Amino acid sequence: MKKVKEKGKEAVHTEQKAELSAAAEETGSKKLNQKSYDKELAKLHGELVKLQQWVIHKGLKVCIVFEGRDGAGKGGTIKAITERVSPRIFRIIALPTPTEREKSQMYAQRYMPHFPAAGEVVIFDRSWYNRAGVERVMGFCTEQQSKRFLDRVPEFEKMMIESGIILLKFWLEVSPEEQTRRLTARIDDPRKIWKLSPMDVKSYDRWNDYTRARDDMFNATDTPWAPWHVARSDDKKRARLNIITQILNAIEYKEIKGEKIELPKRKIDKIAPGKEYPFKFIQEKY
């Protein structure tokens, strides 16, 4: 979308949100089935492995940030990205509540030790943008602190990029109806109840506050050097595929051809009767 000179950022973002809403109406009823999803995801996983080898080969430093409301699908998207690559190359960072010592530090200081070195992809499941979102909405920082953060973070991210880091920022946009459905589903599901934190419950009725915080964040930090990529996430499967595709398109990479691997021949000696080690096998219930 080209900006005309007389339009400010707020007008541009209003148009972007209108386009997102219109597109959502077109595709909202077309849920992707599991078979199609698995087929496409397998292809993308193959490409992510190629990207991984290229990152190692070229010593690239990649930082991917995921933000969005509770229940937007950040965790599932990150799992889809990382389930077929090496956890030593694709590192997931999900920091806990800051300690008293960390609270006394420069705000971004607790995130910087986790930035990627050469040959690494670091994925932040929530990031320094906590200050623009949950901390602001839930009163963990002042409005002045949040505004100061928004004023300074573009230059902070420019320094990241100038140091050689490839920075990708994703916002997962979920509707209020779908968020309610997902959060409600966690209550009685023993596999998901851990995802529903007391903070999630407290923030549930602050939809409008989070919307204002999101828009302020976009207006201040959607820069040419570090733009926000918005993914509609009411359909989790489509969101995951679209985000992985965006990552692959954003980073130039090539397949590294290697020699075909062949397992060597080996000889396994038989163990003499009575010499077997008395292994303590687990109970085979299944």
C-alpha positions as CSV (number, residue, x, y, z in Angstrom):
1,M,0.0,0.0,0.0
2,K,1.5,3.3,-1.1
3,K,1.2,6.3,1.3
4,V,0.1,9.6,-0.1
5,K,1.7,12.6,1.5
6,E,-1.4,14.0,3.1
7,K,-2.2,10.8,4.9
8,G,-0.8,10.3,8.4
9,K,0.1,6.9,9.9
10,E,-3.3,6.7,11.6
11,A,-5.2,7.0,8.3
12,V,-2.9,4.4,6.7
13,H,-3.5,1.9,9.5
14,T,-7.3,2.5,9.4
15,E,-7.2,1.5,5.7
16,Q,-5.1,-1.5,6.5
17,K,-7.5,-2.7,9.2
18,A,-10.5,-2.2,6.8
19,E,-8.7,-4.4,4.2
20,L,-8.0,-7.1,6.9
21,S,-11.7,-7.1,7.9
22,A,-12.9,-7.4,4.3
23,A,-10.5,-10.2,3.6
24,A,-11.5,-12.0,6.8
25,E,-15.2,-12.0,5.6
26,E,-14.2,-13.6,2.4
27,T,-12.1,-16.5,3.9
28,G,-13.6,-16.7,7.4
29,S,-15.9,-19.6,6.6
30,K,-13.3,-21.7,4.7
31,K,-11.5,-23.7,7.4
32,L,-8.5,-25.6,6.1
33,N,-9.0,-29.4,6.6
34,Q,-6.3,-31.5,8.4
35,K,-5.3,-33.5,5.4
36,S,-4.5,-30.4,3.3
37,Y,-2.8,-28.7,6.2
38,D,-0.5,-31.7,6.9
39,K,0.4,-31.9,3.2
40,E,1.3,-28.3,2.9
41,L,3.1,-28.2,6.3
42,A,5.3,-31.1,5.3
43,K,6.4,-29.2,2.2
44,L,7.2,-26.1,4.3
45,H,9.0,-28.1,6.9
46,G,11.3,-29.3,4.1
47,E,12.0,-25.7,3.1
48,L,12.6,-24.7,6.8
49,V,15.3,-27.4,7.0
50,K,16.9,-25.9,3.8
51,L,16.7,-22.5,5.5
52,Q,18.3,-23.9,8.6
53,Q,21.3,-25.3,6.7
54,W,21.7,-22.0,4.8
55,V,21.6,-20.0,8.1
56,I,24.4,-22.2,9.4
57,H,26.4,-22.1,6.2
58,K,26.2,-18.3,5.9
59,G,26.3,-17.5,9.6
60,L,23.0,-15.6,9.4
61,K,21.5,-14.1,12.6
62,V,17.7,-14.2,12.5
63,C,15.3,-12.9,15.2
64,I,11.6,-13.5,14.9
65,V,9.1,-11.8,17.2
66,F,5.6,-13.1,17.8
67,E,3.0,-10.9,19.5
68,G,-0.8,-11.0,19.8
69,R,-3.6,-11.2,22.3
70,D,-4.0,-14.2,24.6
71,G,-5.3,-17.2,22.5
72,A,-4.2,-15.7,19.2
73,G,-2.1,-18.8,18.4
74,K,1.4,-17.7,19.0
75,G,2.5,-21.0,20.7
76,G,1.0,-23.3,18.1
77,T,2.6,-21.3,15.3
78,I,6.0,-21.4,16.9
79,K,5.6,-25.2,17.5
80,A,4.7,-25.6,13.8
81,I,7.8,-23.7,12.8
82,T,10.2,-25.6,15.1
83,E,9.0,-29.2,15.2
84,R,11.2,-30.4,12.3
85,V,14.3,-28.3,12.8
86,S,17.1,-28.4,15.4
87,P,16.4,-26.7,18.7
88,R,20.1,-25.8,18.9
89,I,19.6,-23.6,15.8
90,F,16.0,-22.5,16.2
91,R,15.9,-21.3,19.8
92,I,12.6,-20.4,21.4
93,I,12.7,-17.6,24.0
94,A,9.7,-17.2,26.4
95,L,10.8,-15.2,29.3
96,P,9.1,-15.4,32.7
97,T,8.0,-12.4,34.8
98,P,11.1,-10.2,35.4
99,T,12.9,-10.6,38.7
100,E,13.5,-7.6,41.0
101,R,17.0,-7.3,39.7
102,E,15.8,-7.3,36.1
103,K,13.2,-4.7,36.9
104,S,16.1,-2.4,37.9
105,Q,17.9,-2.9,34.7
106,M,17.6,-1.0,31.4
107,Y,14.3,-2.3,30.0
108,A,15.7,-4.2,26.9
109,Q,18.6,-5.6,28.9
110,R,16.9,-8.9,29.8
111,Y,16.2,-9.6,26.1
112,M,19.6,-8.8,24.6
113,P,21.5,-11.9,26.0
114,H,19.1,-14.0,24.0
115,F,19.7,-12.3,20.6
116,P,21.0,-14.6,17.9
117,A,24.7,-15.2,17.2
118,A,25.9,-16.4,13.8
119,G,24.1,-19.5,12.6
120,E,21.1,-19.1,14.9
121,V,17.4,-18.3,14.5
122,V,15.9,-17.0,17.8
123,I,12.1,-16.9,18.1
124,F,10.6,-14.7,20.8
125,D,7.2,-15.9,22.2
126,R,6.4,-12.3,23.3
127,S,9.2,-9.9,23.4
128,W,10.3,-6.4,24.5
129,Y,6.9,-5.4,23.1
130,N,5.4,-6.5,26.4
131,R,5.9,-2.9,27.5
132,A,3.7,-1.7,24.7
133,G,1.0,-4.3,25.4
134,V,0.4,-6.3,28.6
135,E,2.5,-4.1,30.9
136,R,0.7,-1.0,29.7
137,V,-2.8,-2.5,29.8
138,M,-2.4,-4.2,33.1
139,G,-0.7,-1.3,34.8
140,F,2.8,-2.8,35.2
141,C,4.3,0.3,33.8
142,T,3.2,3.9,33.5
143,E,1.8,5.5,30.4
144,Q,5.0,7.7,30.4
145,Q,7.2,4.6,30.4
146,S,5.2,3.0,27.6
147,K,5.4,6.1,25.5
148,R,9.1,6.5,26.1
149,F,9.5,2.8,25.0
150,L,7.5,3.4,21.8
151,D,9.6,6.5,21.0
152,R,12.9,4.6,21.3
153,V,12.3,1.1,20.1
154,P,12.5,2.0,16.4
155,E,16.1,3.2,16.8
156,F,16.8,0.1,19.0
157,E,15.6,-2.2,16.2
158,K,17.6,-0.2,13.7
159,M,20.7,-0.9,15.7
160,M,19.8,-4.6,15.7
161,I,19.5,-4.6,11.9
162,E,22.7,-2.6,11.5
163,S,24.5,-5.3,13.5
164,G,23.5,-7.9,11.0
165,I,20.3,-9.3,12.6
166,I,17.5,-10.2,10.3
167,L,14.4,-9.0,12.3
168,L,10.9,-10.3,11.5
169,K,7.9,-9.1,13.6
170,F,4.5,-10.9,13.5
171,W,1.2,-9.9,15.0
172,L,-1.5,-12.6,15.1
173,E,-4.9,-11.0,14.9
174,V,-7.7,-13.0,16.4
175,S,-11.4,-12.0,16.6
176,P,-13.1,-11.6,20.0
177,E,-15.4,-14.5,19.3
178,E,-12.6,-16.9,18.4
179,Q,-10.6,-15.8,21.4
180,T,-13.5,-16.5,23.7
181,R,-14.0,-19.9,22.2
182,R,-10.3,-20.8,22.6
183,L,-10.0,-19.5,26.2
184,T,-13.2,-21.3,27.2
185,A,-11.9,-24.6,25.7
186,R,-8.9,-24.4,28.0
187,I,-10.9,-24.4,31.2
188,D,-12.0,-28.1,31.1
189,D,-9.1,-29.5,29.0
190,P,-6.3,-31.0,31.2
191,R,-3.9,-30.6,28.2
192,K,-4.6,-26.9,27.9
193,I,-5.5,-25.6,31.4
194,W,-1.9,-24.5,32.0
195,K,-2.3,-22.1,29.1
196,L,-5.0,-20.2,31.0
197,S,-3.1,-18.0,33.4
198,P,-4.6,-15.7,36.0
199,M,-3.3,-12.8,33.9
200,D,-5.2,-14.2,30.9
201,V,-8.4,-14.1,33.0
202,K,-7.8,-10.6,34.3
203,S,-7.0,-9.2,30.8
204,Y,-10.0,-10.9,29.1
205,D,-12.4,-8.0,29.6
206,R,-9.8,-5.4,28.4
207,W,-10.3,-6.0,24.7
208,N,-10.6,-2.3,23.9
209,D,-7.6,-1.3,26.0
210,Y,-5.5,-3.9,24.1
211,T,-6.8,-2.6,20.8
212,R,-5.7,0.9,21.6
213,A,-2.3,-0.4,22.8
214,R,-1.9,-2.4,19.6
215,D,-2.7,0.6,17.4
216,D,-0.4,2.8,19.3
217,M,2.3,0.2,18.9
218,F,1.8,-0.1,15.2
219,N,1.8,3.6,14.7
220,A,5.1,4.0,16.5
221,T,7.0,0.9,15.5
222,D,5.8,-0.2,12.0
223,T,8.9,1.1,10.3
224,P,10.4,0.6,6.9
225,W,13.4,-1.3,8.4
226,A,11.3,-3.4,10.8
227,P,7.7,-3.6,9.6
228,W,4.9,-5.5,11.3
229,H,3.5,-8.5,9.5
230,V,-0.1,-9.2,10.5
231,A,-1.6,-12.7,10.2
232,R,-5.3,-13.4,10.6
233,S,-5.4,-16.3,13.0
234,D,-9.0,-17.4,13.5
235,D,-8.1,-20.3,11.3
236,K,-4.9,-21.6,13.0
237,K,-3.9,-23.9,10.2
238,R,-4.0,-21.2,7.6
239,A,-2.2,-18.7,9.9
240,R,0.7,-21.2,10.5
241,L,1.1,-21.9,6.8
242,N,1.0,-18.3,5.8
243,I,3.5,-17.2,8.5
244,I,6.0,-19.9,7.6
245,T,5.7,-18.9,4.0
246,Q,6.3,-15.3,4.9
247,I,9.4,-16.2,6.8
248,L,10.7,-18.3,3.9
249,N,10.0,-15.4,1.5
250,A,11.6,-12.8,3.7
251,I,15.0,-14.6,4.0
252,E,17.0,-15.3,0.8
253,Y,18.3,-18.9,1.0
254,K,19.5,-21.7,-1.3
255,E,19.5,-25.4,-0.9
256,I,23.0,-26.7,0.0
257,K,23.7,-29.8,-1.9
258,G,25.7,-32.4,-0.1
259,E,26.9,-35.9,-0.8
260,K,24.3,-38.6,-0.5
261,I,24.5,-40.3,2.9
262,E,25.0,-44.0,3.0
263,L,25.1,-46.0,6.2
264,P,28.3,-48.1,6.6
265,K,28.1,-51.8,7.0
266,R,28.5,-53.1,10.6
267,K,28.8,-56.3,12.4
268,I,26.9,-57.0,15.7
269,D,28.3,-59.7,17.9
270,K,25.9,-62.0,19.6
271,I,25.9,-61.9,23.4
272,A,26.7,-65.1,25.1
273,P,23.9,-66.7,27.2
274,G,24.0,-65.5,30.8
275,K,26.0,-62.4,29.9
276,E,23.1,-60.1,29.2
277,Y,22.9,-57.0,31.4
278,P,19.8,-57.0,33.7
279,F,18.1,-54.0,32.2
280,K,15.3,-52.5,34.2
281,F,12.7,-52.2,31.5
282,I,9.7,-50.0,32.1
283,Q,6.2,-51.5,32.3
284,E,4.8,-52.1,28.8
285,K,1.2,-51.0,29.4
286,Y,0.5,-50.2,25.8
